[in-house]
C-alpha cells in the first residue's frame, strides 16, 4: 500500500489470510476488469460510437478507461506481489 507522501507500507499476510484464496480472488478480479476494459477500449476505437455519441458521453468513457487502466495496473501489481506471478 502506498500512502500519502509516497511511503509504502508492507504487511506480511502469511498466517493472517489464506494467501492462495486471496491470490485467486485477485486474479479473478483482474481477469474481470481486463475483460471489461477490453470492451471499453473496443467501444472507444469504434468510429461509429465516437461520431454518434454525445461528446460528454465519449469523455466519460475516456475517463473510465483511464481509471480502469490505473486499477488494472494496481491489481496486476498486487497479484505479482502476492502470487509471485
Beta strands, then each sheet from edge to edge (+ up, - down):
end
